[in-house]
Every structure is written in C-alpha cells, then in structure tokens.
C-alpha cells in the first residue's frame, strides 16, 4: 500500500481547499445569475427560461414572416 508523504498530503490539502473555494465562487455566480434571470425575465428556473426563449423565438419568427409578407405586398402594389 502506498503511503503519502507529508509534502504530498499538504499539497492535496491545498488542492482541496482551492477546489472548495472555486465551488463556493461558482455557487455565488450561479445564485447571482438566477437572481438576474428572475428579475429581468421573471423566470425562476432554467426550464422556465428555456420555455420563454422558445416562445420568444417563435414570436420573432412569426413577426419576421409578417414583415416579409408585408414587404412583398408593398412591392407588388408599387410595381404596378
């Protein structure tokens, strides 16, 4: 069985502490992003945000189609 040296144990401890710090930072960032998602878009979860994004994309597509149809209609009226 392999025994770790004191130096290896200290390095491992340092790595663990760094990982804990990173996890803490990431949790804080996630919390801030979720708060902003709620404030800006009234979404309490990523699932809600994905649903809202899909709905908004569909609205954009519909409006784009309506604009294209309107432009084609105008062009045909002015070509006469």
N, C-alpha and C positions, 0 to 999 in steps of 0.2 A: 504494500500500500504506500502511496506517495504522501509524504509529509511536506507541507508548505513551510517555507522559511518565514521568519518574522517579516522580512522585507516584502515577500510576496503577499503575506496577509495584510500588511499595511497598504500596499498598492491596491489590493482587492477592496479593502475598506474604503479607500479613497474613490475608487471606481463606483462603488455602491452609493456613496454619498453624492457623487456627481450625478448619477442616474436618478436618485431621489429628487435632487434639485431640478433636473430637467423635467421630470414628471410633474412636479409642482408648478413649474413655469407653464408647461403645456396645459395643465388643468386651468390655470388662471386665464390663459389666452382663449381656451375653449369657452370658459364662462363669459368672458367679455364679448366674444363673437355671438354667443347665444343671446346675450342681453341685447346686442345691437340688432340681431335678427328679429327679436321680439319688438323692439322699439321702432325700427324702420319699416318692417314688413308685417308686423302683428302675427308672427309665426313662432309657436312655442317649441317646435321640433324641426329636425331636418326633413322629416317626412312631410310636414305641412309646407315647408319651404319648397320642396320638390314639386308638390301638388300645385302650389301657387305659381311656380315657374312654368309648369306645363300649361296652366290656364292662361298665363300672360303670353306665352309663346303662341298659343292658339289664337288669342286676340290679335296679336301682331300680324300673324299670317292672314287672318280674316280682313283686317284693315288694309293690308298690303294688296290683297285681291280686290277689294273695293276701290282702292285708289287706282289700280291698274285698269279696272273696268271703266272707271270714270274718265280716265285719261283717254282711253280708246274711244269712248263715246264722244268726248270733246273733239278729238282728232277727226273722227268721221263727220261730225257736224261742220267743222271748219274746212274740210276738204271739198265740200260741195260747191 
